[in-house]
C-alpha cells in the first residue's frame, strides 16, 4: 500500500459511512482523537464515535480540499464536513438544520497503515449551527461553582401554591447524561399535568437540581406516580445513577406582588392592566 493510500481509504470510508473500513486502515492500537473525544480513542470506541455522528447526521459527507504527504511517515488533509441534523444528537430532538464544518486531520503512518489521526476543528461550530448555546465559563471561582440551567414553562400566569425541589449528586459524567435524559422525559410528562406551572433545572458539576412550581402540594405528588419520573426513580434507588439526593415539597409562605414596567412612561406597576399614565401594560409573563 502506498504512503497515502491508507489515508485515501480512510477518507473514503468516512464518506461511505463504513466503520469497519475505517478500522481496517489503522494499525493494531491505532488511535483517533479530536477536540470532542477527550483524548485518543481506539477500536470499538472509534466505531461508537463515528456511528453516533452518522446517526445524528445520516447524510454526512467529507470533501477533501488538500491531501499532502508531509514526511515519510506523516500526512495531512484539509476537509469540509457537511450534513443535516435529522436525528437525535446528545439526547436532543433533531433540529433539521444543515451544518458545514472546516477542519484538518494529521496522520502518522507505519507499515503502510495509519498509526494515529489527530483532528483539529472548532468544536463549537456544529452546536451553534444546530441552534445550541456554547457557553465558556470556569468550573469554579472561589466558593462559586458554575453550570447550566434550563427553564420549562407552560405559559400559566397564576401564583404557585407549592414548589417541589429534587437534588441528586450524580456518580459521574455518564450518570449526568442519563439523569438529564430522564429529566427531559419527566418534564415532557409534567407539561401534560393540569397542576403543573413550570420548572427550572440546573447542573453544576455533578450536582443536579430541579425546582418545579405547582398549583398545590397535591398536584406535585402526581409526578412521583406517573410516567418517566417513576421509572427514573429506579436508577436512584438501585444506586446506579446517584451517590446521594433528596426530594421535597414546599408550600407558600408569602408571594410578593407581580410588577410590570410600563413601556410608555417607564413606571413599575403592580399587576397587569392599565398604567397610571393611561397606557396599556404589557401582558404578564409566566409566573415561573
N, C-alpha and C positions, 0 to 999 in steps of 0.2 A: 504494500500500500504506500503511495507517495506521501511526502511530508504533509501535504494539505488535504489529502483525500479523506482522512478521518474527520477533519473539520468540516469538509463539504458534506459528508454523510451525516454528521451531527446536525448541521443546519437543516438539511433536507428532512431529517427525522422530526425535527421540531415543526416544520411546515406541514408534514404529513400527520402530525399528532400521533407518533408511534413511539411509545415509551420503551418498548423492547429494543427498537433500533437505536435510540439514544444511548441506552446502557451498553449496547454492543460496540459502540465506538470508544468506550472507556476501558482502560486497563483495570485489572482487579485492584480495588481500592481507589480507583479514580474518583475524583470529587468535583462537585459543583458548588458555587456559592455566589450570592448577590446580596444587595443591601437588605433583603427581606428574610433571608434564611437563617440569620443568627450565627453564621459560620459555615464551614464546609459540610456538605451532606453527601452521602454515597448510597449506592444500591437502591433498596426499596424506598428510602427516604426521597431519592430523586424521583422515582416513579410516582409517589404520593404527591410530591410538589407539582410536577407537570400535569398530573391528572386533575388536581384541584384547579389549576389555571385554565386548562381546557374545558373543564366543567363550567366555570364562570363565563368563559368566552369561547363558545363552541366553534366560532368561525375564525379563531386566532390564526394569524399569519405573520411571517417574518420576511422582510425584504433585506437582502444582503446589499449594502451600499459601500463595501470596501473591505474585502478579504485580502490579507497580506501575510507573508511569512516574515517574521521579524528577526529570526535567528535559526540556527539549525534545529533547535528543539523548542521553538515557540512560534506562535502566530496570533493574529488579532483580527477582529472583524467589527465593523460598524453595522448596525442594523436599525430597521424601523419596524416596530411591532404594531399591528392593527387588530382590532377585534371589537365585538359588540357584546355588552354585558346582558345576556338574555337568560342567565341562570343565577342562582344564589351565590353571593360572594361574602365570606366571613359571617354567614348566617343571616345576611340581609336580603330583602326581596330584590330581584333583578331590576336595574334601572332602565334597561333598554337603550342605554347610551353607547355610542361608539367612542373608542379611545385610540389615540396614537401616541406611541412612546418611542423615543430615540434612546439608544444605548450602545454599549460596546462590550464585547467579550474578549478576554485574553486567555490563551491556551498555552499549556506546557505539554510537550509531546515526548513519548518514549516508546520505542519499538513499534513505530507505525500506528500507535493509538494515542488517545488523549489521556494525560495523567491528571491535569487539573483544568477547570474552567472557572474564571473569575469574572463575573459580570458587573458592570457599572451602569447605573441609571438613576434618575431622580425617583425615589420611592414614593414621593407624594403626588406624582403626576396622575397615576391611574385613579387613586381615591378621589382626587379633586375633579377629574373629568367625569366620574360617575356620580358626582354630587355629594361627596363626603367631605367633612371638615378635616383639615390636617392642622393640629394644634401642637406647637412647640412650647414646652414648658418644663421646668425642673420637676423631679420626683419629690424633692423636699428642700425647704429652706428653713433652717432652724426648727421651730415647733410646727411649721406649716407644711402640710402634705398636699399634693395636687393630684387631680384625677380628671374624670369626665362625668358629665351629668346629662340626663335625658328627661324631658317632660312629656307626659301623655295627658291630653286634655279632651274632655267630652264636649266642651263648649257650654256646659252648665254654669250659671252665674249665681246659684243660690249659696248661702252661707253653709259651710260644712258643719255637721253635727258631731263628727268623730274623725280621728286620724289613726291609721294603723302604721306602725313602724316595724320593719323587719331588718335585722342586721345579721350578716354572715361574714365570717372570716374564711375566705376560700383557701384551699390547701395549696394551690399552685396556679400557674398561668393556664393550664389546660382546664382546671376546675372553674376558673373565672369565665372562660368561654362557654362552658356547659351551663353555668348558672345564668349567664346573660341570655343564652338561647331559651332556657326555661322561663326566665323573667319576661321575655318578649311574648312568648306564648301565653303566659298568665295574664299579661296586660291586655292582650287581644281579647281574652275571655272576659276580663273585667269591663271592657268597653261595652259589652252586651248586657251588663247587670244594671238594673234600674237605679240602685242606690249609689253607684259609683260616680264620683265627680271628677277626679283626676289624680295623677301621681307624678312623683319626681324620683328618679333613681340616680345613684351616684356610685362610682367605682374609684376608690382611692387606694392604690397599691393592691393588696388582697382584700381590703375591706369593702364590702358591698352593702349598700343601704337602699331601701325603698320606703318612701313615705307616701301613703295613699289617703285621699280625702273621701269621706263617705257622708251620706245623708244622716246615718245613725249608726251606733255601735252594732246593732243587729245586722245591718246591711254588710258591714265589714266581715262578718263571720262566714258569709256565703263563699268567699274565695277559698276558705280552708277546706270546703267540702266539694267544690265543683271544679271540673276542667283540669287544665295543665298544672295548676298550683298543687293540687292534691298529689299528682304524680311526681312533681319535683320534690316534695317532702321526703320521698323515699330515699333520694340521694343524700339528704341531710341526715336522716336517722341512721342510715347504714354506714355513715362516716366516709363515703366515697368522694364527697364534694367539699365539705367544710370541716374546719377544726373546732369551730365554736359558733354560736349565734343565738338569737332570741327573736321572738315576735311579741308585739304588744298592741293594745288599743287604747287611745287617749280620747277622752271626751272634752267638750268645750268648756273652758272656764270664762274666757272673755274674748270677743272678737270686736275690734275697734271699727268705726265706720269706714266704708269704702269711699275713697276720694277720687274725683275725676277732674282733670285740668281742662279749663275752657280754652279752646283754640283761638277764640276771638279776643279775649282780654287777658288770658294767662292765669286767671284766678282758680284756685283749687276749690272744688265743690263737693259736698257730701252727697254721694249717690248720683244716679243718672237723672236726666230730665232737662230743665232749663236753668241756665246760669242767671245770677242776679243781674247781669248786664243785658239779659234778654236773649242771648244766643243759645241755640240748642247744643247740649253737651254730646260728646261722642258716646257711642254705645259702650256699655260696661264690658270689660274683658272677662274671660272665665275667671272665677274666683280663685281657682287653684291650678 
